[in-house]
Amino acid sequence: MSIDWKAAAKQHQAAYVDDLTKLIAIESVRDDSKKTADAPLGPGPAEALQAFLKMAERDGFKTTNLDNLAGFVEYGEGDETIAILAHVDVMPAGEGWSTEPFTLTEKDGNLYGRGTSDDKGPALACYYGLKILKEQGIKLNKKVRFILGTDEESDWTGMNHYFETQPEPTMGFSPDAEFPLINGEKGNATFTLTTQGSNGGDYRLNQFSAGLRENMVPRDAHAVVETDDNEALVSAFTAFLDEAPVTGDVHIDTDGVHFHVIGKAAHGMEPKNGINAGTYLASFLKTLAFGGDARSFLELVGGNLHDDSRVHKLGLAFTDDIMGDLTMNVGVMDFEAGQPGKIVLNFRYPKGMTADDLQTKLTQVADQNHFELSKGREMVPHYVDPKDPIVTTLMDAYREMTGKKAAEPEVVGGGTYGRLMKRGVAFGALFMDHTPDTMHQVDEFQPISDLMMAMAIYGRSIEALANELPD
């Protein structure tokens, strides 16, 4: 039996949008401050996982919930397991949306809302591909597990819990990137520089904050500064805004001059796609006569870390012929007078270098600026041979559905669950040739037509992997 995948996707569009509306309405941001025994990552991720599994149960699938940390939907039989790894958590919405971030909004053929692109929209499109196979009675010769994580945007606690408690899949993909296919992902390492909150000089930095997560370019930055001449400081900042590629505002209050800078949010894997409000604000403030830790903080953030995603100023610039450039995102910047402050840096590094190389240089930077350095999560570079059947089978399905016969797999800086499997790749759902990447940004969206095409591609791909891929 042959399925007309594009027609099948179109027939399921209304039901898909209805289900996505329910998922987008759940603010599934990890929040450890609200964790409980039943919601170990906070209420949002657990609720989103339960909602997704309930949809699958409605459709007659066998489901399993692993302690509200991860869950899976299962279909098919066989000794081998094809894994599809998606996530139901989302990034914080942040400021500046033109629509309600947790209300699915359709406008000009586009679906807006936090998670429409990363990753609820693609995950649900892929699930619907599996659902169509079940509805059509297609027997699968391999077991398919559709696995859902609950904190892909932070520590991967949920998916790690799955791999610690369940058999490892043979191969698979993550619908959490872009088409045509990602067969290589850079390494990912996070470092935190910590300083104390001392002040000195003619200006006092009471507070500085920018950034929500290390893997997100900060859109907004705020600071409060005390000085003897507030009007002169306001005038200087206004002149700075006239020249800089950011907007903002400033006002005087009883505790000092309040600054707000607005840049452009973007995914931390490519900081060039954003404008870092935090480093721009620091680049203005560092020209003033601060002292103590405040001066070190502002000079580092607004100097060597400012507008240098390729890390030339720190002497770390590196490029691999296959994986491309090392990149750095200055994701979180916090300073409060009299309290410890921090700068959180996220690096995406290609093969040919290691996180230890980064740590050696950053230790020198920390020592020179009186910071303490700590290393956070690290993931080494991941690469699957383009000739591996997992790559060729998925690429054939993509070419068949889109007619783009010249398409080839790619390497990116993003990190997906695909790297958890030796034969794991990332596969859609963003069509970069005609749709902008709005992951981790305000007004995140996906065209409904793209999501329907993705549904067709995913359905055909699962069919081919489970029935046509050689054992």
C-alpha positions in Angstrom: 0.0 0.0 0.0 1.4 3.4 -1.0 0.6 6.5 1.0 0.2 9.9 -0.7 2.0 11.6 2.1 1.4 15.2 1.1 -2.3 14.6 0.8 -2.4 12.7 4.1 -0.7 15.6 5.8 -3.2 18.1 4.4 -6.0 16.0 5.7 -4.6 16.1 9.2 -3.9 19.8 9.2 -6.9 20.9 11.3 -6.3 18.2 13.9 -2.6 19.0 14.0 -3.2 22.7 14.7 -5.7 21.9 17.4 -3.2 19.7 19.2 -0.4 22.2 18.7 -2.7 24.9 20.2 -2.9 22.8 23.4 0.8 22.2 23.6 1.8 25.8 23.0 -0.5 27.0 25.8 1.7 25.1 28.3 4.5 27.3 29.5 6.9 24.4 29.7 10.0 26.3 30.8 12.2 24.4 33.3 11.9 26.0 36.7 13.8 24.3 39.5 12.3 26.7 42.0 8.9 25.1 41.6 10.0 21.4 41.4 8.2 18.7 43.3 8.4 15.0 43.5 5.8 14.8 40.7 7.4 17.6 38.7 11.1 17.3 39.1 11.9 20.1 36.6 9.0 22.3 37.5 5.3 22.0 36.6 5.5 23.2 32.9 7.7 20.4 31.5 5.8 17.7 33.3 2.5 19.0 32.1 3.7 19.2 28.5 5.0 15.7 28.6 1.7 14.4 30.0 -0.3 16.3 27.4 1.7 14.8 24.5 1.5 11.3 25.9 -2.3 11.7 26.4 -2.7 12.7 22.7 -0.8 9.5 21.8 -3.0 7.4 24.1 -6.1 9.0 22.5 -4.7 7.8 19.1 -4.3 4.2 20.4 -0.5 4.1 20.9 1.2 2.4 23.8 2.9 5.1 25.9 5.3 5.1 28.9 6.0 8.0 31.3 9.4 7.8 33.0 9.0 9.8 36.2 7.8 12.9 34.4 11.3 13.4 33.2 10.9 11.6 29.8 8.4 9.5 28.0 7.9 7.6 24.8 5.4 6.4 22.3 5.9 3.0 20.8 4.8 1.4 17.5 6.0 -1.5 15.4 7.8 -4.7 16.2 11.4 -6.0 15.6 14.7 -6.6 17.2 16.0 -3.2 16.2 14.7 0.2 17.5 14.5 3.3 15.5 14.4 6.3 17.8 12.9 9.7 17.3 14.1 12.1 20.0 12.1 15.3 20.5 11.5 17.7 23.4 8.5 19.4 24.9 10.3 22.1 27.0 10.8 25.6 25.6 13.0 28.6 26.2 11.7 31.5 28.3 9.6 33.9 26.2 11.5 37.0 27.1 10.3 40.5 26.2 9.2 42.1 23.0 6.6 39.7 21.4 4.0 41.1 19.1 1.7 38.1 19.9 1.1 36.2 23.1 4.0 33.7 23.3 1.9 31.0 24.9 -1.1 31.4 22.6 -0.9 29.8 19.2 -1.6 32.6 16.7 -2.1 32.1 13.0 -1.2 35.1 10.9 -0.6 35.2 7.1 -0.1 31.4 7.0 2.3 31.4 9.9 1.9 29.9 13.3 3.3 32.1 16.1 4.1 31.0 19.6 7.0 29.8 21.8 7.7 26.2 20.6 6.3 26.5 17.1 9.8 26.0 15.7 11.7 24.6 18.7 10.5 22.0 19.2 6.7 21.4 19.8 5.7 22.2 16.2 8.3 19.9 14.6 7.8 17.2 17.2 4.1 17.1 16.7 4.5 17.1 12.9 6.8 14.1 13.2 4.4 12.4 15.6 1.6 12.9 13.1 3.7 11.1 10.5 3.8 8.1 12.8 0.1 8.5 13.5 -0.7 8.4 9.8 1.3 5.1 9.4 -0.7 3.6 12.2 -4.0 4.8 10.8 -3.2 3.3 7.4 -2.3 0.0 9.0 1.2 0.0 7.8 3.1 -2.8 9.5 6.6 -1.8 10.6 9.4 -4.4 10.7 11.4 -2.4 13.3 10.3 -1.0 16.5 9.8 2.8 16.5 10.1 4.7 19.8 9.1 8.4 19.7 11.0 9.7 22.8 10.2 13.0 24.5 12.6 14.9 26.7 11.7 17.7 29.1 14.8 19.9 29.4 16.6 19.9 26.1 17.1 23.7 26.5 19.1 23.2 29.7 20.8 20.1 31.1 19.1 17.2 29.2 18.2 15.6 32.6 15.1 14.0 31.0 16.7 12.4 28.0 19.7 11.3 30.1 17.2 9.6 32.4 15.8 7.7 29.4 19.2 6.4 28.3 20.1 5.4 31.8 17.0 3.3 32.2 16.1 2.0 28.7 17.9 0.0 26.0 20.0 2.1 23.6 18.3 2.5 20.2 20.0 1.2 17.0 19.8 4.6 15.3 17.6 7.5 14.9 17.0 11.2 14.4 15.9 14.3 16.2 13.3 16.6 14.5 14.9 19.7 16.2 17.0 21.5 13.7 16.7 22.1 9.9 16.4 20.3 6.6 17.8 18.7 4.7 19.8 16.9 7.4 22.4 17.5 10.1 25.0 14.8 10.3 27.5 16.7 12.3 27.2 18.9 15.4 29.9 21.0 17.0 31.0 20.4 20.6 29.2 22.5 23.2 30.8 23.8 26.4 29.7 26.3 29.0 32.0 28.3 31.3 31.1 30.7 34.1 33.3 33.6 35.3 32.4 34.7 38.8 33.4 37.9 40.5 32.6 39.8 43.7 30.5 42.9 43.7 33.0 45.6 44.8 32.9 49.1 43.5 35.1 52.2 43.4 35.9 55.3 41.3 33.5 58.1 40.4 30.7 55.8 39.3 29.0 53.0 41.2 27.4 50.0 39.4 24.5 49.0 41.6 23.1 46.4 39.2 23.6 45.0 35.7 21.6 42.1 34.2 21.3 40.6 30.7 20.4 37.2 29.3 18.0 34.4 30.2 20.1 31.3 29.2 23.6 30.7 28.0 22.4 29.4 24.6 20.4 32.5 23.8 21.7 35.9 22.7 20.4 38.5 25.2 17.8 40.8 23.7 17.5 43.0 26.8 20.0 44.5 29.2 19.4 46.6 32.3 21.8 48.6 34.6 21.5 51.0 37.5 24.4 53.5 38.0 25.0 56.1 40.7 27.1 59.2 39.9 27.3 62.9 40.9 26.1 64.1 37.4 23.1 62.2 36.3 22.2 64.6 33.5 25.7 64.3 31.8 25.4 60.5 32.0 22.0 60.5 30.4 23.3 62.8 27.7 26.3 60.5 27.0 24.0 57.4 26.8 21.7 59.1 24.4 24.6 59.9 22.1 25.7 56.3 22.4 22.3 55.0 21.2 22.5 57.3 18.2 25.6 55.5 17.0 25.0 51.9 18.2 22.9 49.2 16.4 20.6 48.9 19.5 17.7 50.9 20.9 16.9 51.7 24.5 15.8 54.1 27.1 17.2 55.8 30.2 15.7 57.5 33.2 16.8 59.0 36.6 15.4 57.5 39.8 16.2 57.9 43.5 18.7 55.1 43.4 20.5 56.3 40.3 20.4 56.3 36.5 18.4 53.3 35.0 19.5 52.0 31.6 17.7 49.7 29.3 19.2 48.4 26.0 17.3 46.4 23.4 19.2 44.2 20.9 18.1 41.1 19.1 17.7 37.6 20.5 19.0 34.6 18.6 20.0 31.1 19.1 23.4 30.9 20.8 24.8 28.5 18.2 25.2 31.5 15.9 25.6 34.8 17.8 26.0 36.7 14.6 22.2 36.3 14.0 21.6 38.4 17.1 22.6 41.7 18.7 23.8 41.2 22.3 22.2 43.9 24.4 24.4 43.1 27.4 27.8 43.5 25.7 26.6 46.7 24.0 25.5 48.2 27.3 28.8 47.2 28.9 30.7 48.7 26.0 29.2 52.1 26.9 29.6 51.8 30.6 33.2 50.6 30.5 34.2 54.1 29.2 33.3 55.6 32.6 35.4 55.8 35.7 34.3 52.7 37.6 36.5 50.9 40.0 36.9 47.5 41.7 35.1 44.5 40.5 32.6 46.6 38.6 35.4 47.9 36.4 36.7 44.4 35.7 33.2 43.2 34.9 32.4 46.0 32.5 35.8 46.0 30.8 35.6 42.2 30.1 32.0 42.1 29.0 32.2 45.4 27.0 35.8 44.8 25.7 37.2 41.4 24.9 33.8 39.6 24.9 32.0 42.3 23.0 31.0 41.7 19.3 33.5 38.9 18.8 31.6 35.6 18.3 34.7 34.1 16.7 36.8 34.8 19.8 39.7 36.6 18.0 40.3 39.0 20.9 41.0 36.1 23.3 43.2 34.4 20.8 41.0 31.4 20.5 39.8 31.7 16.9 39.7 28.3 15.2 38.1 26.8 12.1 37.8 23.2 10.9 37.3 22.6 7.2 34.2 20.4 7.8 32.7 21.8 11.0 33.5 25.4 10.5 34.3 28.1 13.1 34.5 28.1 16.9 31.8 30.4 18.2 31.2 32.1 21.6 27.9 33.4 23.0 27.9 35.7 26.0 24.6 34.4 27.3 24.2 35.7 30.8 25.7 38.7 32.6 24.8 39.6 36.2 26.3 42.0 38.7 24.9 43.4 41.9 26.8 45.6 44.3 28.1 43.6 47.3 27.1 40.3 45.8 28.8 37.7 43.5 28.4 38.4 39.8 28.8 36.2 36.8 29.4 36.0 33.1 28.2 32.8 31.4 29.9 31.9 28.1 28.7 29.2 25.7 31.1 27.8 23.1 30.3 25.7 20.1 33.6 24.1 19.0 34.5 22.0 16.0 36.6 18.9 15.9 40.3 19.7 16.1 40.1 21.4 19.5 38.8 20.5 22.9 37.0 22.1 25.8 40.3 21.8 27.7 41.8 24.2 25.1 39.1 26.6 26.0 39.5 26.2 29.7 43.3 26.8 29.6 42.8 30.2 27.9 39.8 31.2 30.0 41.7 30.4 33.2 44.3 33.0 32.1 41.5 35.5 31.4 40.0 34.8 34.8 43.3 35.2 36.6 44.1 38.5 34.8 40.7 40.0 35.7 40.3 38.6 39.2 37.5 36.2 38.3 36.9 32.6 39.4 36.3 30.1 36.5 34.1 27.1 36.6 33.2 24.7 33.8 29.6 23.5 33.2 28.1 21.1 30.8 30.2 19.8 27.9 29.3 17.8 24.8 32.1 16.7 22.4 31.7 17.1 18.6 29.4 14.5 16.9 29.7 13.3 13.4 28.0 10.5 11.3 29.4 9.4 8.0 27.3 10.7 5.1 27.3 7.2 3.7 25.7 5.7 6.7 22.2 4.3 5.9 20.6 6.5 8.5 21.8 9.5 6.5 21.2 8.2 3.0 17.7 6.9 3.8 16.5 10.2 5.4 18.1 12.2 2.6 16.3 10.0 0.0 13.0 10.7 1.7 13.6 14.4 1.8 14.5 14.5 -1.8 11.5 12.4 -2.8 9.1 14.7 -0.9 10.6 18.0 -1.9 12.1 17.3 -5.3 15.4 18.9 -4.2 17.7 16.3 -5.7 20.9 18.3 -5.1 20.4 18.6 -1.4 23.2 17.4 0.8 23.7 16.9 4.6 25.2 19.7 6.7 27.2 20.4 9.9 26.0 23.0 12.4 26.8 24.5 15.7 23.5 23.5 17.4 23.3 20.6 19.8 20.4 18.2 19.5 19.4 14.9 21.0 20.7 13.2 17.8 24.2 13.2 19.3 23.1 10.8 22.0 23.3 8.0 19.5 26.4 6.9 17.6 24.2 6.7 14.5 22.0 9.7 15.4 21.3 12.8 13.2 19.1 15.9 13.3 16.4 16.1 10.7 14.3 19.2 10.1 11.9 20.8 10.5 13.1 24.3 9.5 13.4 25.0 5.7 16.2 27.5 5.8 16.1 28.2 2.1 12.8 30.2 2.6 12.0 30.5 6.3 14.1 32.5 8.8 15.3 30.8 11.9 13.4 32.3 14.9 14.3 29.7 17.5 15.0 31.3 20.9 13.8 34.6 19.5 10.7 36.8 20.0 7.8 36.1 17.6 9.0 32.5 17.0 7.0 31.0 14.1 6.7 28.3 11.5 4.7 28.5 8.3 1.8 26.0 8.4 2.8 24.8 4.9 6.3 24.0 6.1 5.0 22.0 9.0 2.7 20.0 6.7 5.6 19.3 4.4 7.6 18.2 7.4 4.8 15.9 8.4 4.9 14.3 5.0 8.7 14.0 5.0 8.7 12.5 8.5 6.0 10.0 7.7 7.8 8.8 4.6 11.1 8.7 6.5 9.8 6.5 9.4 8.2 4.2 6.8 11.6 3.9 5.0 13.7 3.5 8.1 11.4 0.8 9.6 10.6 -1.2 6.5 13.2 -0.5 3.8 16.5 0.1 5.6 18.6 -3.0 5.5 19.2 -4.8 8.8 
